[in-house]
Amino acid sequence: TAGAAEAIPVTFPARFGWGAATSAYQIEGAAREDGRGPSVWDTFCQEPGRIRNGDTGDVAADHYHRYAADLDLMRDLGLTSYRFSVSWSRVMPTGRGAVNPKGIDFYQRLVDGLLGRGIAPVVTLFHWDTPQALQDKGGWENRDCAKWFADYAHAMFQAMGDKVPIWLTLNEPKTVVDNGYTAGTHAPGKRDRALGNVVGHHLLLGHGLAVQALRSTNGSSRIGPALSLSPTYPADGTDGARRHATIADGEENRRWLDPVLLGRYPADWLALQAPDAPVRSAVKDGDLAVIGARNDILGVNYYGTTHVTGTGARVMLHPTSQATWQEIDPNGLYDLLTRIRKDYGDLPITITENGMPTTNAMQDPDRITFLRDHLTAAHRAIQAGVPLESYHLWSFMDNFEWAEGYTQRWGIVHVDFSTQRREPKASADWYKGVIGHNGL
Ligand code: GBH
């Protein structure tokens, strides 16, 4: 009966990782301190009309100065894993060459602070903040950027490789292509999809070279990408909708998963690129062997599903959130995780992002429902055999939500951006209970 089903406890495997995620530009602030160089996001935020209310990440949640108190809060919530990103231009102010000791020192203190509190650091090397000095040389449009990225990655492995159990290379290369180079709503604000696909390839190459760089060290850390994935379904029973759902699956998922995990671009995706598309000549002999070399773990950012009609239009068949692109569908997470295992094998998976925005309120019942439903779906996937080892909700605290500025609050910890006061929301108390019970 339904009553009996409800009584079955949702208990996660022993040592399941309970985490939360952030990214450098969204929380750190201190944009011009201790030798940090500008990134494309500093530049983008200064261009009029780019960001809602003209907001910037100059101060953000001031985490650079308040990290110790933030780590205490993480410990109080019982987190066992914390995903953050490194600001490339804080560590290498012009993106290349000698490291900035003060930049490295900040991340050393952060990692040591986490380890001292029993929290595993999960470190993303690139969460969209390309050093401006490299963008001046074309950034990821320039094939050399893949090498520059691997050099920076290598410097990070040398500095703290042993202490970091999981390195994530890129966060959501798809979003760089879609928003940075197609819609133009993210840095560097270009509208040229063909060029974006070249950028996408160079990002993947950077991923592969960074994996290679880690293999050249002797450490025991694991590495993989963090991909934004969304299962795609036909919106109705027509053949056209089915066909377009497959095309959308190529764009949303296989276009990123196949190169990294199978060492090839999907044939149907490639066939849809123009015969003279620049991405074709951007792919050089040997690239896919580099891109497709073994990964240790796959990071999955999951926000919702995608439904496609017979004309290829996207429609919402489930409720959305304040983020109008988000189709909230917890079962999609189950479908996605089980599909990854079926099509790509038993690679360990960590959910690197999952969450929704709410209003300014401290009471956020919608977020609690969202998290409970998605954790239940994740648990079902584990029961079905998916090697899911940890979960990082997005986000630990309210932060700079890119083009939306400070108008979308994704945190379980509230931040008052005028006083920088932190206060756990109802969802944080709820999550603390989940962690304490190792389940729901
Ligand atoms: C993640 O992106 C990011 O990794 C994280 O930094 C971010 O804060 C979080 O999600 C919440 O947004 O406005 O129609 O142009 C999630 C993937 C990519 C989905 C950008 C929405 C913009 C759609 N997102 N995309 S639109």
Boltz pocket constraint, residues with backbone or C-beta under 6 A from the ligand:
constraints:
  - pocket:
      binder: B
      contacts: [[A, 23], [A, 171], [A, 172], [A, 175], [A, 179], [A, 183], [A, 185], [A, 228], [A, 301], [A, 303], [A, 323], [A, 325], [A, 353], [A, 394], [A, 400], [A, 401], [A, 410]]
      max_distance: 6.0
